[in-house]
Amino acid sequence: MYDAQMTEAKRCPVHPGEDRLTHAGSDHPAVAKARIGVILANLGTPDNTDYWSMRRYLNEFLSDRRVIDYSPWLWQPLLQLIILTKRPFSSGEAYRGIWNTEADESPLLTTTRAQAEKLATDLHAAYGDDVVVDFCMRYGNPSTPSVIEKMKDQGCERIVFFPLYPQYSAPTTATANDQAFRTLMRMNWQPSIRTVPAYYDHPLYIDALAKSVERTYATLDTRPDILVTSYHGVPKRYLMEGDPYHCQCQKTTRLLKERLGWNDTDIRVTFQSKFGPEEWLQPYTVEEVARLAEGGKKNLAIMAPAFSSDCVETLEEINEEIKESFEHAGGETFTYIPCLNDDDAHIEMMRAIVDRELSGWISR
């Protein structure tokens, strides 16, 4: 196990859960037992669905230069004076339609917590108390700074930071990492940190996706004519500027197709959630499902491999707006295949990736 420089420590009488070095004076502050932290990082969630909660969340999200990279001199007046006076109402309505009313939180928060709890159970079986697992959000709560600070206070001198985005992109993986690094910049005692790279082609990720397709198809009376893999879109210029997201999405779908043993005609890549006037990655999901229906593909299944947890983009946008587009164009059966969420195969994949990233830091 990880030998944590605490071999000469005794329990602190003032803070029973912490230790004090035996050679330190009685006035030395308590030092927590050294551990390793694992943080699952997801996109974010509003605290509630009311106007001001939505406005705070959207302001933080849409003010991120990784997400909207237009000049702030042009963008901020538009955002503050127009977009944030209207959009919190429509976004709040969308969130209310999917809100976890029992826990009074968004489904993304519920699921990410469940993922962290299951992963913590698995890692505890292997590493005991030497590894601490938690989760954070890039926007909203629990915030990235608060969780990193909490882990530091728990004695985490090393942290594996795990952005839950299978395919790398600047508006997702990069901004999550940015926030972690900004937190370190404000800390006098910085823990060492490793960021988990994109896992779009990890065999366990592909296998988990395939199992979710097979499991859903086995319950259907009519086999879908085609499976649409709908990824969150980004402006096309990101691709032209070198962002690997588009290529990684394409490879994920190709590997999924091969794992399922399907033909090219059985599966289709699309991109959803277009925002703003410029061209984004195409084909757009909402338009493509209509074209498929008009072309005779009356039975359609759809999944969102870029999302690790079901959220407003899947539960509301796919299951409502995109489904409506398909049915309006003559589609008959529309089957949404849920995200991997806290499925055991998904947690197994996370565990394998964390084990890899812990290499050299800890042994079983």
Short mmCIF file of the C-alpha atoms (twelve columns), coordinates in Angstrom:
data_MODEL
# 
_entry.id   MODEL 
# 
loop_
_atom_site.group_PDB 
_atom_site.id 
_atom_site.type_symbol 
_atom_site.label_atom_id 
_atom_site.label_alt_id 
_atom_site.label_comp_id 
_atom_site.label_asym_id 
_atom_site.label_seq_id 
_atom_site.Cartn_x 
_atom_site.Cartn_y 
_atom_site.Cartn_z 
_atom_site.pdbx_PDB_model_num 
ATOM 1   C CA . MET A 1   0.000   0.000  0.000   1 
ATOM 2   C CA . TYR A 2   0.950   3.641  -0.353  1 
ATOM 3   C CA . ASP A 3   3.475   4.560  2.374   1 
ATOM 4   C CA . ALA A 4   2.349   8.012  3.332   1 
ATOM 5   C CA . GLN A 5   5.235   9.697  5.167   1 
ATOM 6   C CA . MET A 6   3.209   9.307  8.342   1 
ATOM 7   C CA . THR A 7   5.153   6.402  9.862   1 
ATOM 8   C CA . GLU A 8   6.086   8.538  12.855  1 
ATOM 9   C CA . ALA A 9   2.670   9.958  13.663  1 
ATOM 10  C CA . LYS A 10  0.448   9.764  16.689  1 
ATOM 11  C CA . ARG A 11  -3.257  10.506 17.016  1 
ATOM 12  C CA . CYS A 12  -4.005  14.167 17.640  1 
ATOM 13  C CA . PRO A 13  -6.026  14.658 20.860  1 
ATOM 14  C CA . VAL A 14  -7.542  17.902 19.563  1 
ATOM 15  C CA . HIS A 15  -8.611  16.422 16.214  1 
ATOM 16  C CA . PRO A 16  -9.090  12.667 16.826  1 
ATOM 17  C CA . GLY A 17  -9.384  11.872 13.124  1 
ATOM 18  C CA . GLU A 18  -6.023  13.442 12.364  1 
ATOM 19  C CA . ASP A 19  -2.371  12.803 13.209  1 
ATOM 20  C CA . ARG A 20  0.544   14.841 14.492  1 
ATOM 21  C CA . LEU A 21  4.154   13.998 13.727  1 
ATOM 22  C CA . THR A 22  5.886   12.696 16.836  1 
ATOM 23  C CA . HIS A 23  8.803   15.081 16.383  1 
ATOM 24  C CA . ALA A 24  6.520   18.130 16.132  1 
ATOM 25  C CA . GLY A 25  5.774   20.430 19.044  1 
ATOM 26  C CA . SER A 26  2.475   20.419 20.867  1 
ATOM 27  C CA . ASP A 27  1.425   23.582 19.054  1 
ATOM 28  C CA . HIS A 28  1.973   22.019 15.608  1 
ATOM 29  C CA . PRO A 29  -1.271  21.909 13.588  1 
ATOM 30  C CA . ALA A 30  -2.871  18.527 13.051  1 
ATOM 31  C CA . VAL A 31  -1.969  16.723 9.838   1 
ATOM 32  C CA . ALA A 32  -4.416  14.322 8.241   1 
ATOM 33  C CA . LYS A 33  -3.239  10.858 7.260   1 
ATOM 34  C CA . ALA A 34  -1.861  10.967 3.727   1 
ATOM 35  C CA . ARG A 35  -4.222  9.547  1.146   1 
ATOM 36  C CA . ILE A 36  -4.899  9.573  -2.584  1 
ATOM 37  C CA . GLY A 37  -8.055  11.239 -3.912  1 
ATOM 38  C CA . VAL A 38  -10.136 10.317 -6.951  1 
ATOM 39  C CA . ILE A 39  -12.506 12.995 -8.249  1 
ATOM 40  C CA . LEU A 40  -15.187 12.299 -10.852 1 
ATOM 41  C CA . ALA A 41  -15.835 15.585 -12.671 1 
ATOM 42  C CA . ASN A 42  -19.058 16.215 -14.560 1 
ATOM 43  C CA . LEU A 43  -20.453 19.218 -16.416 1 
ATOM 44  C CA . GLY A 44  -22.742 20.764 -13.847 1 
ATOM 45  C CA . THR A 45  -26.237 21.443 -12.664 1 
ATOM 46  C CA . PRO A 46  -28.350 24.322 -11.394 1 
ATOM 47  C CA . ASP A 47  -29.240 24.231 -7.715  1 
ATOM 48  C CA . ASN A 48  -32.912 24.597 -8.570  1 
ATOM 49  C CA . THR A 49  -35.221 25.357 -11.488 1 
ATOM 50  C CA . ASP A 50  -36.279 28.890 -10.517 1 
ATOM 51  C CA . TYR A 51  -35.204 31.926 -12.531 1 
ATOM 52  C CA . TRP A 52  -32.292 33.050 -10.350 1 
ATOM 53  C CA . SER A 53  -30.857 29.558 -9.873  1 
ATOM 54  C CA . MET A 54  -30.978 29.014 -13.629 1 
ATOM 55  C CA . ARG A 55  -29.512 32.449 -14.322 1 
ATOM 56  C CA . ARG A 56  -26.534 31.843 -11.997 1 
ATOM 57  C CA . TYR A 57  -25.867 28.479 -13.575 1 
ATOM 58  C CA . LEU A 58  -26.229 29.687 -17.164 1 
ATOM 59  C CA . ASN A 59  -24.117 32.760 -16.488 1 
ATOM 60  C CA . GLU A 60  -21.255 30.631 -15.183 1 
ATOM 61  C CA . PHE A 61  -21.598 28.157 -18.041 1 
ATOM 62  C CA . LEU A 62  -21.988 30.644 -20.899 1 
ATOM 63  C CA . SER A 63  -19.282 32.971 -19.560 1 
ATOM 64  C CA . ASP A 64  -16.670 30.217 -19.868 1 
ATOM 65  C CA . ARG A 65  -14.324 31.157 -22.722 1 
ATOM 66  C CA . ARG A 66  -13.832 27.472 -23.465 1 
ATOM 67  C CA . VAL A 67  -17.570 27.183 -24.169 1 
ATOM 68  C CA . ILE A 68  -18.196 30.518 -25.888 1 
ATOM 69  C CA . ASP A 69  -14.935 31.891 -27.241 1 
ATOM 70  C CA . TYR A 70  -16.278 35.082 -28.796 1 
ATOM 71  C CA . SER A 71  -14.754 38.363 -27.623 1 
ATOM 72  C CA . PRO A 72  -16.213 39.260 -24.192 1 
ATOM 73  C CA . TRP A 73  -16.687 42.826 -25.443 1 
ATOM 74  C CA . LEU A 74  -19.214 41.455 -27.915 1 
ATOM 75  C CA . TRP A 75  -20.518 38.430 -26.063 1 
ATOM 76  C CA . GLN A 76  -21.073 39.664 -22.505 1 
ATOM 77  C CA . PRO A 77  -23.528 42.505 -23.354 1 
ATOM 78  C CA . LEU A 78  -25.526 40.038 -25.464 1 
ATOM 79  C CA . LEU A 79  -25.399 37.415 -22.719 1 
ATOM 80  C CA . GLN A 80  -26.261 39.690 -19.791 1 
ATOM 81  C CA . LEU A 81  -28.855 41.926 -21.451 1 
ATOM 82  C CA . ILE A 82  -30.681 39.519 -23.745 1 
ATOM 83  C CA . ILE A 83  -29.892 35.810 -23.316 1 
ATOM 84  C CA . LEU A 84  -29.948 35.747 -19.503 1 
ATOM 85  C CA . THR A 85  -33.212 37.678 -19.341 1 
ATOM 86  C CA . LYS A 86  -35.023 35.015 -21.375 1 
ATOM 87  C CA . ARG A 87  -33.199 31.698 -21.355 1 
ATOM 88  C CA . PRO A 88  -33.499 30.966 -17.602 1 
ATOM 89  C CA . PHE A 89  -37.262 30.664 -18.094 1 
ATOM 90  C CA . SER A 90  -37.065 28.119 -20.941 1 
ATOM 91  C CA . SER A 91  -34.163 26.224 -19.379 1 
ATOM 92  C CA . GLY A 92  -35.959 26.124 -16.037 1 
ATOM 93  C CA . GLU A 93  -39.017 24.655 -17.715 1 
ATOM 94  C CA . ALA A 94  -36.856 21.992 -19.379 1 
ATOM 95  C CA . TYR A 95  -35.232 21.082 -16.070 1 
ATOM 96  C CA . ARG A 96  -38.587 20.943 -14.282 1 
ATOM 97  C CA . GLY A 97  -39.682 18.279 -16.743 1 
ATOM 98  C CA . ILE A 98  -36.838 15.957 -15.700 1 
ATOM 99  C CA . TRP A 99  -36.150 17.111 -12.103 1 
ATOM 100 C CA . ASN A 100 -35.634 14.460 -9.439  1 
ATOM 101 C CA . THR A 101 -38.371 15.779 -7.163  1 
ATOM 102 C CA . GLU A 102 -37.783 13.162 -4.462  1 
ATOM 103 C CA . ALA A 103 -34.174 14.284 -3.913  1 
ATOM 104 C CA . ASP A 104 -34.883 17.843 -5.124  1 
ATOM 105 C CA . GLU A 105 -31.955 17.821 -7.538  1 
ATOM 106 C CA . SER A 106 -31.162 17.257 -11.189 1 
ATOM 107 C CA . PRO A 107 -30.792 13.688 -12.509 1 
ATOM 108 C CA . LEU A 108 -27.184 14.421 -13.436 1 
ATOM 109 C CA . LEU A 109 -26.370 15.190 -9.808  1 
ATOM 110 C CA . THR A 110 -28.197 12.075 -8.600  1 
ATOM 111 C CA . THR A 111 -26.388 9.838  -11.079 1 
ATOM 112 C CA . THR A 112 -22.919 11.305 -10.597 1 
ATOM 113 C CA . ARG A 113 -23.244 10.817 -6.847  1 
ATOM 114 C CA . ALA A 114 -24.296 7.195  -7.409  1 
ATOM 115 C CA . GLN A 115 -21.315 6.649  -9.710  1 
ATOM 116 C CA . ALA A 116 -18.933 8.025  -7.086  1 
ATOM 117 C CA . GLU A 117 -20.466 5.891  -4.328  1 
ATOM 118 C CA . LYS A 118 -20.216 2.682  -6.358  1 
ATOM 119 C CA . LEU A 119 -16.668 3.444  -7.437  1 
ATOM 120 C CA . ALA A 120 -15.724 4.229  -3.823  1 
ATOM 121 C CA . THR A 121 -17.037 0.836  -2.728  1 
ATOM 122 C CA . ASP A 122 -14.968 -0.948 -5.379  1 
ATOM 123 C CA . LEU A 123 -11.797 0.999  -4.614  1 
ATOM 124 C CA . HIS A 124 -12.189 0.570  -0.863  1 
ATOM 125 C CA . ALA A 125 -12.241 -3.200 -1.344  1 
ATOM 126 C CA . ALA A 126 -8.852  -2.960 -3.059  1 
ATOM 127 C CA . TYR A 127 -7.109  -0.091 -1.283  1 
ATOM 128 C CA . GLY A 128 -8.934  0.420  1.999   1 
ATOM 129 C CA . ASP A 129 -8.960  3.941  3.440   1 
ATOM 130 C CA . ASP A 130 -5.889  5.015  1.478   1 
ATOM 131 C CA . VAL A 131 -8.075  6.108  -1.460  1 
ATOM 132 C CA . VAL A 132 -10.867 8.678  -1.124  1 
ATOM 133 C CA . VAL A 133 -13.500 9.131  -3.866  1 
ATOM 134 C CA . ASP A 134 -15.647 12.206 -4.442  1 
ATOM 135 C CA . PHE A 135 -17.269 14.086 -7.320  1 
ATOM 136 C CA . CYS A 136 -17.496 17.678 -8.497  1 
ATOM 137 C CA . MET A 137 -19.136 19.849 -11.139 1 
ATOM 138 C CA . ARG A 138 -17.488 22.303 -13.485 1 
ATOM 139 C CA . TYR A 139 -20.491 24.613 -13.125 1 
ATOM 140 C CA . GLY A 140 -22.696 24.742 -10.051 1 
ATOM 141 C CA . ASN A 141 -22.321 22.581 -6.962  1 
ATOM 142 C CA . PRO A 142 -20.443 20.761 -5.601  1 
ATOM 143 C CA . SER A 143 -17.838 23.019 -7.178  1 
ATOM 144 C CA . THR A 144 -14.429 21.817 -8.303  1 
ATOM 145 C CA . PRO A 145 -12.532 24.129 -5.884  1 
ATOM 146 C CA . SER A 146 -14.607 23.047 -2.889  1 
ATOM 147 C CA . VAL A 147 -14.022 19.349 -3.544  1 
ATOM 148 C CA . ILE A 148 -10.279 19.697 -4.156  1 
ATOM 149 C CA . GLU A 149 -9.941  21.760 -0.970  1 
ATOM 150 C CA . LYS A 150 -11.939 19.151 0.958   1 
ATOM 151 C CA . MET A 151 -9.720  16.371 -0.344  1 
ATOM 152 C CA . LYS A 152 -6.605  18.298 0.632   1 
ATOM 153 C CA . ASP A 153 -8.017  18.684 4.152   1 
ATOM 154 C CA . GLN A 154 -8.624  14.918 4.210   1 
ATOM 155 C CA . GLY A 155 -4.923  14.350 3.582   1 
ATOM 156 C CA . CYS A 156 -5.030  13.744 -0.168  1 
ATOM 157 C CA . GLU A 157 -1.525  14.614 -1.311  1 
ATOM 158 C CA . ARG A 158 -2.193  13.100 -4.730  1 
ATOM 159 C CA . ILE A 159 -5.373  13.335 -6.780  1 
ATOM 160 C CA . VAL A 160 -6.632  11.520 -9.867  1 
ATOM 161 C CA . PHE A 161 -8.931  14.005 -11.604 1 
ATOM 162 C CA . PHE A 162 -11.376 12.148 -13.872 1 
ATOM 163 C CA . PRO A 163 -13.436 14.267 -16.327 1 
ATOM 164 C CA . LEU A 164 -16.404 12.100 -17.314 1 
ATOM 165 C CA . TYR A 165 -16.154 12.876 -21.030 1 
ATOM 166 C CA . PRO A 166 -15.242 9.864  -23.192 1 
ATOM 167 C CA . GLN A 167 -14.290 12.070 -26.163 1 
ATOM 168 C CA . TYR A 168 -11.920 14.978 -25.591 1 
ATOM 169 C CA . SER A 169 -12.993 18.507 -26.462 1 
ATOM 170 C CA . ALA A 170 -11.926 21.939 -25.269 1 
ATOM 171 C CA . PRO A 171 -15.445 22.927 -24.024 1 
ATOM 172 C CA . THR A 172 -15.677 19.779 -21.873 1 
ATOM 173 C CA . THR A 173 -12.472 17.991 -20.853 1 
ATOM 174 C CA . ALA A 174 -10.213 21.029 -21.136 1 
ATOM 175 C CA . THR A 175 -12.390 23.386 -19.128 1 
ATOM 176 C CA . ALA A 176 -12.840 20.774 -16.394 1 
ATOM 177 C CA . ASN A 177 -9.051  20.441 -16.155 1 
ATOM 178 C CA . ASP A 178 -8.639  24.237 -16.291 1 
ATOM 179 C CA . GLN A 179 -10.833 24.609 -13.221 1 
ATOM 180 C CA . ALA A 180 -8.812  22.024 -11.313 1 
ATOM 181 C CA . PHE A 181 -5.562  23.776 -12.229 1 
ATOM 182 C CA . ARG A 182 -6.970  27.190 -11.272 1 
ATOM 183 C CA . THR A 183 -7.791  25.753 -7.870  1 
ATOM 184 C CA . LEU A 184 -4.215  24.540 -7.433  1 
ATOM 185 C CA . MET A 185 -2.934  28.019 -8.325  1 
ATOM 186 C CA . ARG A 186 -4.654  29.413 -5.218  1 
ATOM 187 C CA . MET A 187 -3.347  26.740 -2.838  1 
ATOM 188 C CA . ASN A 188 -0.199  27.097 -0.757  1 
ATOM 189 C CA . TRP A 189 0.152   23.326 -0.449  1 
ATOM 190 C CA . GLN A 190 -0.765  21.814 -3.774  1 
ATOM 191 C CA . PRO A 191 -1.526  18.121 -4.084  1 
ATOM 192 C CA . SER A 192 0.010   16.375 -7.070  1 
ATOM 193 C CA . ILE A 193 -2.626  15.783 -9.728  1 
ATOM 194 C CA . ARG A 194 -3.136  13.456 -12.680 1 
ATOM 195 C CA . THR A 195 -5.843  14.114 -15.229 1 
ATOM 196 C CA . VAL A 196 -7.506  11.153 -16.902 1 
ATOM 197 C CA . PRO A 197 -7.254  11.282 -20.713 1 
ATOM 198 C CA . ALA A 198 -10.147 10.659 -23.088 1 
ATOM 199 C CA . TYR A 199 -11.331 7.057  -23.095 1 
ATOM 200 C CA . TYR A 200 -13.375 7.035  -26.317 1 
ATOM 201 C CA . ASP A 201 -11.775 3.785  -27.491 1 
ATOM 202 C CA . HIS A 202 -11.288 1.995  -24.174 1 
ATOM 203 C CA . PRO A 203 -12.392 -1.634 -24.646 1 
ATOM 204 C CA . LEU A 204 -14.516 -1.628 -21.488 1 
ATOM 205 C CA . TYR A 205 -16.252 1.586  -22.540 1 
ATOM 206 C CA . ILE A 206 -17.080 0.164  -25.963 1 
ATOM 207 C CA . ASP A 207 -18.223 -3.091 -24.394 1 
ATOM 208 C CA . ALA A 208 -20.462 -1.240 -21.918 1 
ATOM 209 C CA . LEU A 209 -22.077 0.692  -24.782 1 
ATOM 210 C CA . ALA A 210 -22.589 -2.502 -26.758 1 
ATOM 211 C CA . LYS A 211 -24.157 -4.296 -23.810 1 
ATOM 212 C CA . SER A 212 -26.585 -1.411 -23.309 1 
ATOM 213 C CA . VAL A 213 -27.640 -1.685 -26.972 1 
ATOM 214 C CA . GLU A 214 -28.002 -5.451 -26.809 1 
ATOM 215 C CA . ARG A 215 -29.958 -5.247 -23.564 1 
ATOM 216 C CA . THR A 216 -32.392 -2.695 -24.989 1 
ATOM 217 C CA . TYR A 217 -32.821 -4.444 -28.352 1 
ATOM 218 C CA . ALA A 218 -33.642 -7.691 -26.546 1 
ATOM 219 C CA . THR A 219 -36.717 -6.027 -24.995 1 
ATOM 220 C CA . LEU A 220 -38.158 -4.662 -28.276 1 
ATOM 221 C CA . ASP A 221 -40.887 -6.320 -30.321 1 
ATOM 222 C CA . THR A 222 -39.626 -4.641 -33.491 1 
ATOM 223 C CA . ARG A 223 -35.905 -4.367 -34.202 1 
ATOM 224 C CA . PRO A 224 -34.955 -0.755 -35.035 1 
ATOM 225 C CA . ASP A 225 -34.063 -0.056 -38.657 1 
ATOM 226 C CA . ILE A 226 -31.082 2.003  -37.555 1 
ATOM 227 C CA . LEU A 227 -29.228 3.126  -34.430 1 
ATOM 228 C CA . VAL A 228 -28.340 6.814  -34.204 1 
ATOM 229 C CA . THR A 229 -25.383 7.717  -32.002 1 
ATOM 230 C CA . SER A 230 -26.043 11.352 -31.129 1 
ATOM 231 C CA . TYR A 231 -23.070 13.301 -29.775 1 
ATOM 232 C CA . HIS A 232 -23.136 16.796 -28.324 1 
ATOM 233 C CA . GLY A 233 -22.142 19.210 -31.068 1 
ATOM 234 C CA . VAL A 234 -19.397 21.825 -31.238 1 
ATOM 235 C CA . PRO A 235 -18.700 24.496 -33.877 1 
ATOM 236 C CA . LYS A 236 -17.146 23.012 -37.006 1 
ATOM 237 C CA . ARG A 237 -14.190 25.402 -36.753 1 
ATOM 238 C CA . TYR A 238 -13.069 23.532 -33.612 1 
ATOM 239 C CA . LEU A 239 -12.390 20.546 -35.861 1 
ATOM 240 C CA . MET A 240 -10.538 22.713 -38.366 1 
ATOM 241 C CA . GLU A 241 -8.444  24.185 -35.528 1 
ATOM 242 C CA . GLY A 242 -7.325  20.743 -34.378 1 
ATOM 243 C CA . ASP A 243 -9.820  19.696 -31.690 1 
ATOM 244 C CA . PRO A 244 -9.956  15.847 -31.858 1 
ATOM 245 C CA . TYR A 245 -13.580 15.558 -30.721 1 
ATOM 246 C CA . HIS A 246 -15.141 14.841 -34.124 1 
ATOM 247 C CA . CYS A 247 -12.618 12.119 -34.954 1 
ATOM 248 C CA . GLN A 248 -12.977 10.497 -31.546 1 
ATOM 249 C CA . CYS A 249 -16.780 10.435 -31.866 1 
ATOM 250 C CA . GLN A 250 -16.477 8.751  -35.234 1 
ATOM 251 C CA . LYS A 251 -14.080 6.162  -33.830 1 
ATOM 252 C CA . THR A 252 -16.323 5.393  -30.873 1 
ATOM 253 C CA . THR A 253 -19.208 4.624  -33.211 1 
ATOM 254 C CA . ARG A 254 -17.008 2.572  -35.552 1 
ATOM 255 C CA . LEU A 255 -15.710 0.478  -32.643 1 
ATOM 256 C CA . LEU A 256 -19.256 0.055  -31.316 1 
ATOM 257 C CA . LYS A 257 -20.411 -1.105 -34.751 1 
ATOM 258 C CA . GLU A 258 -17.560 -3.618 -34.918 1 
ATOM 259 C CA . ARG A 259 -18.209 -4.883 -31.398 1 
ATOM 260 C CA . LEU A 260 -21.887 -5.433 -32.299 1 
ATOM 261 C CA . GLY A 261 -20.958 -7.106 -35.599 1 
ATOM 262 C CA . TRP A 262 -23.112 -4.706 -37.607 1 
ATOM 263 C CA . ASN A 263 -22.885 -3.196 -41.088 1 
ATOM 264 C CA . ASP A 264 -22.283 0.481  -41.830 1 
ATOM 265 C CA . THR A 265 -25.963 0.912  -42.710 1 
ATOM 266 C CA . ASP A 266 -27.058 -0.176 -39.228 1 
ATOM 267 C CA . ILE A 267 -25.643 2.834  -37.395 1 
ATOM 268 C CA . ARG A 268 -25.324 6.599  -37.938 1 
ATOM 269 C CA . VAL A 269 -23.334 9.417  -36.281 1 
ATOM 270 C CA . THR A 270 -25.107 12.732 -35.622 1 
ATOM 271 C CA . PHE A 271 -24.575 15.842 -33.454 1 
ATOM 272 C CA . GLN A 272 -27.121 17.638 -31.292 1 
ATOM 273 C CA . SER A 273 -27.537 20.826 -29.224 1 
ATOM 274 C CA . LYS A 274 -26.500 23.389 -31.819 1 
ATOM 275 C CA . PHE A 275 -26.265 26.883 -30.344 1 
ATOM 276 C CA . GLY A 276 -25.680 30.196 -32.120 1 
ATOM 277 C CA . PRO A 277 -25.492 31.196 -35.781 1 
ATOM 278 C CA . GLU A 278 -22.292 29.511 -36.986 1 
ATOM 279 C CA . GLU A 279 -22.011 26.066 -38.564 1 
ATOM 280 C CA . TRP A 280 -21.569 23.161 -36.152 1 
ATOM 281 C CA . LEU A 281 -20.574 19.555 -36.729 1 
ATOM 282 C CA . GLN A 282 -23.077 17.827 -38.979 1 
ATOM 283 C CA . PRO A 283 -25.400 16.079 -39.549 1 
ATOM 284 C CA . TYR A 284 -27.593 17.718 -36.926 1 
ATOM 285 C CA . THR A 285 -29.524 15.052 -34.999 1 
ATOM 286 C CA . VAL A 286 -32.862 16.862 -35.044 1 
ATOM 287 C CA . GLU A 287 -32.728 17.144 -38.853 1 
ATOM 288 C CA . GLU A 288 -31.187 13.741 -39.546 1 
ATOM 289 C CA . VAL A 289 -33.845 11.750 -37.681 1 
ATOM 290 C CA . ALA A 290 -36.493 13.458 -39.826 1 
ATOM 291 C CA . ARG A 291 -34.583 12.578 -43.002 1 
ATOM 292 C CA . LEU A 292 -34.292 8.975  -41.846 1 
ATOM 293 C CA . ALA A 293 -38.024 8.757  -41.219 1 
ATOM 294 C CA . GLU A 294 -38.792 10.306 -44.617 1 
ATOM 295 C CA . GLY A 295 -36.392 7.814  -46.205 1 
ATOM 296 C CA . GLY A 296 -38.220 4.814  -44.792 1 
ATOM 297 C CA . LYS A 297 -36.436 4.231  -41.479 1 
ATOM 298 C CA . LYS A 298 -39.625 4.120  -39.430 1 
ATOM 299 C CA . ASN A 299 -38.189 2.341  -36.380 1 
ATOM 300 C CA . LEU A 300 -35.291 4.173  -34.785 1 
ATOM 301 C CA . ALA A 301 -33.119 3.718  -31.706 1 
ATOM 302 C CA . ILE A 302 -30.896 6.500  -30.408 1 
ATOM 303 C CA . MET A 303 -28.182 6.769  -27.776 1 
ATOM 304 C CA . ALA A 304 -25.807 9.494  -26.578 1 
ATOM 305 C CA . PRO A 305 -22.298 8.003  -26.133 1 
ATOM 306 C CA . ALA A 306 -20.663 11.345 -25.235 1 
ATOM 307 C CA . PHE A 307 -22.722 11.679 -22.048 1 
ATOM 308 C CA . SER A 308 -21.710 9.650  -18.994 1 
ATOM 309 C CA . SER A 309 -24.993 10.474 -17.237 1 
ATOM 310 C CA . ASP A 310 -28.503 11.216 -18.398 1 
ATOM 311 C CA . CYS A 311 -29.226 14.930 -18.196 1 
ATOM 312 C CA . VAL A 312 -31.331 17.652 -19.784 1 
ATOM 313 C CA . GLU A 313 -29.718 17.074 -23.200 1 
ATOM 314 C CA . THR A 314 -30.767 13.437 -23.204 1 
ATOM 315 C CA . LEU A 315 -33.910 13.257 -21.099 1 
ATOM 316 C CA . GLU A 316 -35.449 16.444 -22.484 1 
ATOM 317 C CA . GLU A 317 -33.798 17.256 -25.819 1 
ATOM 318 C CA . ILE A 318 -33.582 13.710 -27.212 1 
ATOM 319 C CA . ASN A 319 -36.750 12.313 -25.660 1 
ATOM 320 C CA . GLU A 320 -38.837 15.342 -26.583 1 
ATOM 321 C CA . GLU A 321 -37.500 17.668 -29.300 1 
ATOM 322 C CA . ILE A 322 -35.633 15.045 -31.351 1 
ATOM 323 C CA . LYS A 323 -38.338 12.419 -30.862 1 
ATOM 324 C CA . GLU A 324 -40.969 14.921 -32.001 1 
ATOM 325 C CA . SER A 325 -38.959 15.707 -35.146 1 
ATOM 326 C CA . PHE A 326 -38.767 11.991 -35.994 1 
ATOM 327 C CA . GLU A 327 -42.443 11.314 -35.421 1 
ATOM 328 C CA . HIS A 328 -43.545 14.457 -37.254 1 
ATOM 329 C CA . ALA A 329 -41.650 13.186 -40.323 1 
ATOM 330 C CA . GLY A 330 -43.483 9.864  -40.251 1 
ATOM 331 C CA . GLY A 331 -41.405 7.840  -37.806 1 
ATOM 332 C CA . GLU A 332 -43.274 5.145  -35.915 1 
ATOM 333 C CA . THR A 333 -41.191 3.756  -33.023 1 
ATOM 334 C CA . PHE A 334 -38.548 5.821  -31.244 1 
ATOM 335 C CA . THR A 335 -36.395 4.057  -28.660 1 
ATOM 336 C CA . TYR A 336 -34.010 5.974  -26.439 1 
ATOM 337 C CA . ILE A 337 -31.164 3.896  -24.983 1 
ATOM 338 C CA . PRO A 338 -30.148 5.482  -21.653 1 
ATOM 339 C CA . CYS A 339 -26.632 6.666  -20.878 1 
ATOM 340 C CA . LEU A 340 -24.361 4.262  -19.024 1 
ATOM 341 C CA . ASN A 341 -25.095 6.109  -15.760 1 
ATOM 342 C CA . ASP A 342 -24.215 3.912  -12.756 1 
ATOM 343 C CA . ASP A 343 -24.528 0.630  -14.668 1 
ATOM 344 C CA . ASP A 344 -22.126 -1.986 -13.313 1 
ATOM 345 C CA . ALA A 345 -20.263 -2.224 -16.618 1 
ATOM 346 C CA . HIS A 346 -19.702 1.539  -16.545 1 
ATOM 347 C CA . ILE A 347 -18.342 1.412  -12.986 1 
ATOM 348 C CA . GLU A 348 -16.086 -1.491 -13.975 1 
ATOM 349 C CA . MET A 349 -14.661 0.680  -16.747 1 
ATOM 350 C CA . MET A 350 -14.086 3.597  -14.335 1 
ATOM 351 C CA . ARG A 351 -12.382 1.247  -11.892 1 
ATOM 352 C CA . ALA A 352 -10.039 -0.058 -14.607 1 
ATOM 353 C CA . ILE A 353 -9.108  3.472  -15.672 1 
ATOM 354 C CA . VAL A 354 -8.513  4.613  -12.085 1 
ATOM 355 C CA . ASP A 355 -6.391  1.524  -11.390 1 
ATOM 356 C CA . ARG A 356 -4.259  2.439  -14.408 1 
ATOM 357 C CA . GLU A 357 -3.867  6.052  -13.286 1 
ATOM 358 C CA . LEU A 358 -2.936  4.980  -9.742  1 
ATOM 359 C CA . SER A 359 0.016   3.051  -11.114 1 
ATOM 360 C CA . GLY A 360 3.197   4.097  -9.321  1 
ATOM 361 C CA . TRP A 361 1.233   5.864  -6.608  1 
ATOM 362 C CA . ILE A 362 -0.200  2.855  -4.832  1 
ATOM 363 C CA . SER A 363 -0.137  -0.931 -4.957  1 
ATOM 364 C CA . ARG A 364 -2.736  -3.469 -3.949  1 
# 
